[in-house]
Amino acid sequence: MTDINSFRILLYYKFVQIPEPELFAAEHLAYCKSMELKGRIIVAEEGINGTVSGTIEQTEQYMKDMHNHPLFSDLVFKIDEASEHAFKKIFVRHKKELVTLRYEDHLDPNVLSGKRLSPKEFHEQLQKEDVIVLDGRNNYEFDLGHFRNAIRPDVESFRDFPQWIRDNLQEAKDKPILTYCTGGIRCEKLTGLLMNEGFNEVYQLDGGIVTYGKDPEVQGKLFDGKCYVFDDRVSVTINQTDEDVIVGVCHHCSKPADTYINCTDDLCHHQHICCDECQELYNGYCTPECESNDKAVTKLG
């Protein structure tokens, strides 16, 4: 039987200029393979963003090696204990941006970014009446869980935010805006975007939702539902108190649910929230059409 604490999941990012990022990505992939780590890492000229899983020994060595690198000596790791790998493979990819925004102006979080709030400070601000709480994630992440009274952004990807802000938040330029995301990296860019668009008082949750949930004093209070994560766990619990509530609804029956599944049809794979009963009733398909199409393809094959 596998020890429940024999693996770890590391979440990290840093905005820092990386010379020859394509070469660095290739070398880092070879290094991760040699360490038998699994996960997803993005490398860009502006920095690094990754989630990796491995044994305690492997992750300890990875953190040590990264901290010995001159560019990453102060890299902050968020650590989750696990009983197994959270990924099936290791991917290290070079991209133009760590978070795809495609904004007309270059935004450097080391130059322009909202004020960081600790979990305790963020919790205190959440309870004020005049603040606007903006979720910096995609709509499907919000649907699974979010901070109480937060605005659901109608965006399918992060690059939709500039236009969404121009269309929906113009009257709030003089109000305090609290932003949050999973681990903090998206709000590094989002707060800079808001400030560049003329918003005057912008804050970000330092370390993101996952850090908020681990704070021993706050204990995830005022976060309802679960937090979507981009690994095989799919979601994690944030609110560690008895205040936790389910905010997601089943794609089929609209009953409260907090489990995301991929449509069984390989040509669809639509990710949707599904309760246990409907998962069994619909065989994991998101629509009857997907089940019919899948069976037809199987029959032809």
N, C-alpha and C positions, 0 to 999 in steps of 0.2 A: 504493500500500500504506500502511495506517495505521500510524503510529509506535506501537510498543507502549507508550510512555510519554506519549502525547499527551493522555490523560484521567486524571482522578483521581476517587476515591470518598472522600467525607468522612463519617465517622461521629462523632456528637457528642450530648451531652445536658447539661442543667443544671437542677437544681431551684432555681427562683427564682420569686418571686411576680410574675406578669404581669398587670397591670391590663387589664381588658377583653380577655380572651384571644380571644374570638370575632372582635373587630375586628382584633386583631393577626394572627390566622390568615388572614383575608381579605386584609389588606394584604401579608402575607408571601407569599401565593400569587401576587399580582399582581407582586410584586418578583421572585420566582423565575422566573416566566414571562418577564419582561422580560430576565432574565439568561440565558434558555434553559437553565436547570438542570433536571434531572430527578431524581425521587426521592420519598421519603415522609417527611413531617414531621408530628409530632403536637404540638399546642399545648394546654396546659391552664393553669388558674390556677396550678398548682404548678410550671410550667416548660415546657421544650421538649426534644424528642427527635427526631433526624432522621438520615437517610442521604440524601445527594445525590451526583449525579455530573455531571461537566462537564469541559470542557477545562481545562488548567492555568491559563490566563488567567481563565476564569470562576470556578474554585474559589478562586484567589488573591484575586479581587475579593470573592467571597462571604465568605471568612474575614476580610478587611480590614473589610468593612462590618459584619459581626457584632461584631467586636471594637471598632468605633467606637460601638456601641450601649451605653448605660450599663448595661443589664442583663446584657450578655454580654461585657464587656471581658476577662474571664478564661476564656472558653469554650475548652475543650480539644478539639481536632480530632484524630481518628485518621485517617491518610491512607494510602490504597492507590493505587498506580499501576495504570492500566488502559489498554487499547487502544481502548475504546469505552464508551458509556454503560452503566451497570448497571441502568437502568430505562428503560421505554418512555414514561412520562409523569411529570408532577409532581403530587403530591397534598399538600395542606396541610390538615389536619383539626383541628377543635377537639374535644376530649374532656374528660370530667370528670377522668380520671386519665391520667398518662403511661404507667403500667403498670397495667392493670386488675386490682385486687385485691379491691375491695368488702369491705374489712375493717371490723369494727365500730368500731375506733379510727382516728383520723386519724394517719398516720405521716409525719412530716416528716424526711427524711434529713439535713437540716441540724441537726436536734435529736437524733435517735436513729438511729444507724447503726453497724455493726460496724467494728472497726479495719481500716484499709487496709493491705494487704501489697504490697510491690513484687514483680515477677516473681521476683527472686532470693529474697526472703523466703518467698514462697509455695512455691517449689520446695523450699526447705529444710524447710518445715513439712510438705510432702507426704510426706517420707521418714520422718517420726516415726510410731511405732507406735500412739500413743494418740489420734490425731486422727480426726475424722469428716469426710470430704470430701463435701459436699453440692452436687450440680449444681442450679443455680437456673433451669434451662431446662425445656422440655417434654420428654416422653419420646421423641418422634421426633427431637429434636435430639441427645439423649443417644445414641440408637441409631447415629447416624452417626459420632460421635466424642466422647471424654470423657477426663478425667484418670484415670490408673490408680488403681484401688481406690475410685473415687467411687461414691456411692449413686445409683442410678437412681430419680428421683422418679416415682411412678406418677400423673402429672398430665397432663391434656390442655391445660390452660390455667393461667396464673399464679394465677388466683383460687382454684384448687383447693389451693394450698399451706397455708393455715391449717388446714384439716381434716386434710390429709395429715400435717402436723407433729404435730398432736394425737394422731393415730392411730399414728404410727410412731417418733417421736423422744423420747417422754417420759422414757425411761430414760437419755437422753444429755444431760440439762440441765447436768451439771457437767463435761462433756468439752469440749475445744476443738473448735470446728466451723469448717471452712474452706468458704467458699462461693465460687462463681464463676458467671459467665454470659458471654454473647458480648462485650458492650462495657462492662459494669459497672452499667448502670442498674437491672436487675432485682435485683441484690444490694444495692443501696442500700436498696431496700424490704424485701427478704427478710431481711437482717440486723437491720433494725429490728423486723420481725415476730418474729423469733426472740427478740430481747431483750425485747420486750413480752410474749412468752409465757413468760418466765422462764428463758431460757438465759443462762448467765453468761459464757461466753468465746466470742465470735463474731468471725470475721474475714472479710474480703472481698478478692478479687483486684482490686487497683486497675487500672482500665482494661480488665478482662476478658480473655478468651481471646485476642482479637486483639492486644492489647498484649503479652501473654505470649509470643506467637509471634514478635514482632519484637525482643524483647530480645536483644542481641548475645551476652550471656553465657549466658543460659538456653537460647536457641534452641528453645524449645518442648518441651524434654525432659519426659517422663512424660505427654505428651498423645498419646493413641492415636486414630487415625482422622482424620477431617476435621471442621472446624467449620462448622455450618450457618449461612448468612447469608440475610437476608431481601431479596435482590435477585436479579437474573438470573444471577449467578454460582452461586447455590445453596449452594456449599460452597467453603472455602478451606483450604489446607494450613497447619498450625500447627507441627508438629514438623519442624524444619529439619535434623535429624540422620538417621543411618541406622537409628535406633531406631524409626522410624515403622512402624506396623502398621495393617492394615485391620481394623476391628472391626464394621463393618456387614455385614449378610447380605442376599442377594437375596430379595426377597419371594416369588419363585417357586421357586427351586431351593436356597435357603439357602447358596449358596456365598458366600465373601467378596466384598463389593462396596461401593463408596463413592459411587455416583451416585444422586441422587434425581431422579425424573421424575414428571410429572403423568399420570394415566390419560388416554388419548386420548379417552375418552368425555366429551363436554362436560357431560353431566349428572352425571358422577362427579368427575373431576379429582382423585381420591385420590392424594395424594403418597406414593410408595413407593420404597424402594431397589431398584434393578434392575441386574443385570449386563448387559454388552453382548449376550451371547448370548440372554438371555431377552427383552431389549428388542426384538430382531429376531424372535424366535420368537413372542412374544405381541403383536407390533405396537404395543407401548406401552400395552396395556390391563392393568389390574390383575387382572381375572378374565375368564374366557371369557364370563360373563354380560354384562359391560360391552361386550365386542366384539359379541355378538349383538344387544344392545339398540341399540347405536350403528348397526349395519348396518340394523336394522329401521327406525330413525328416518330414516336416509338414504334407504332405499327408499321410505318413505311420502312423504318430501319431494320 
